[in-house]
Amino acid sequence: MPETCRRLPKGYSAGKEKRMGLKLRALIVVPLIIGGLAGVFGGLGYFLEIAFGIPGRLSMPPALRGFGVVVLALGFFFMGWVYRYRKPAEILVSTYLTMRKLIELARPDNASARTEPLILQGPQRYVRNPMYFAVVVLLLGWWLVFDCTLLLFMAFFFFLWFNLVVIRFEEKELQALYGEEYETYARSVPKFFPSLKCKWH
């Protein structure tokens, strides 16, 4: 064997295949679940429109619909800011692991399988869940731009889903992973809405 070739560590190939398999499952499962949730929330919104006679379009003035472009820009800005500090593949994998625990009714404080570092830079300095904030803002922006009441209902239901289910579960995971460091951070930075006053040092 040439001197320039180094022998790979034992188990390297198996570990790499396992990580690739995890990423592939995350790439398939997470969009399916998110799409399913969007379908359910959209169906609930449509039901509310019919049940309460809410019009599908509110005849917004052009200025308000134009403001929707600003709201969209804010949402895309936050989403891009998140991706600057965490790769989309890493977010998919951690989301997949959390969703799997939710589906299996596993204990959230069982932090095994999640090994990502705690990121307290970028948008996380101002809000603990910037990606969920960005999703809701984007839905609100699309609602304003397209004057589509269904998107407003979807933004509302996703807001409830994130705050009442996902964030509660994830934060127990993060407390198990990082202990006092995360608890101190959580006491200093708001959960969902960014703040310039309450930011991480």
C-alpha positions, -999 to +999 in steps of 0.1 A: +000+000+000+015+034-009+026+056+020+002+083+010-028+061+016-040+060+051-060+031+066-095+043+075-105+038+112-123+006+120-161+011+117-157+043+096-175+029+066-204+015+086-207+047+105-207+068+073-234+045+058-255+048+090-253+086+088-262+086+051-291+064+058-303+087+086-301+117+063-320+099+035-348+089+059-349+125+072-351+138+036-381+116+029-400+115+062-397+152+073-412+167+042-440+141+042-449+149+078-447+187+072-468+183+040-493+162+060-496+189+087-500+216+061-528+195+046-545+190+079-542+227+089-554+238+055-584+215+058-592+229+092-590+264+078-613+255+049-638+240+074-637+272+095-643+293+064-674+272+055-687+269+090-685+306+099-690+320+064-656+336+063-647+348+027-617+332+010-605+366+000-608+397+021-604+423-007-573+438+008-561+472-006-531+471-028-509+488-002-516+461+023-509+434-002-477+452-011-467+452+025-469+414+023-438+415+002-419+432+031-432+405+054-420+378+030-386+394+028-384+393+066-393+356+067-368+347+040-342+368+058-346+349+090-347+316+072-315+324+054-299+336+086-307+303+103-291+283+074-260+304+077-253+288+111-270+254+106-270+234+074-304+223+061-294+187+062-285+190+099-319+206+106-337+179+087-319+152+108-326+168+142-362+174+131-365+138+121-351+125+154-375+147+173-405+137+152-396+100+157-397+105+194-430+123+192-445+095+171-431+067+193-441+086+225-405+085+237-393+105+266-381+139+254-353+140+280-337+109+263-311+129+244-294+099+227-290+101+189-289+139+189-254+151+190-254+185+174-237+215+192-257+242+209-258+272+185-262+305+202-251+328+174-269+345+146-307+347+150-305+324+181-291+354+200-325+371+197-350+343+196-348+306+206-368+293+177-360+315+147-369+289+120-404+284+134-408+322+136-397+324+100-423+298+088-452+316+104-440+350+091-437+335+055-472+321+057-485+356+069-466+372+040-481+348+014-515+355+030-511+392+025-497+389-010-523+365-023-552+377-001-559+341+008-577+336+041-567+299+041-530+309+045-539+330+076-556+300+092-525+278+084-502+304+099-524+304+131-524+266+133-487+262+127-481+288+154-501+267+178-484+235+167-450+250+172-457+265+206-479+239+222-463+207+209-429+210+191-411+236+211-422+222+245-409+188+234-377+201+219-368+222+248-369+192+271-345+175+247-322+205+248-323+207+285-312+170+287-285+177+261-270+209+275-283+212+310-277+245+328-262+262+298-294+259+279-316+268+309-296+300+314-300+308+277-337+300+278-342+325+307-324+352+287-339+349+252-376+349+242-391+317+228-408+327+196-408+365+189-373+381+184-363+409+208-334+433+206-336+440+243-335+404+255-306+390+235-278+365+243-245+381+251 
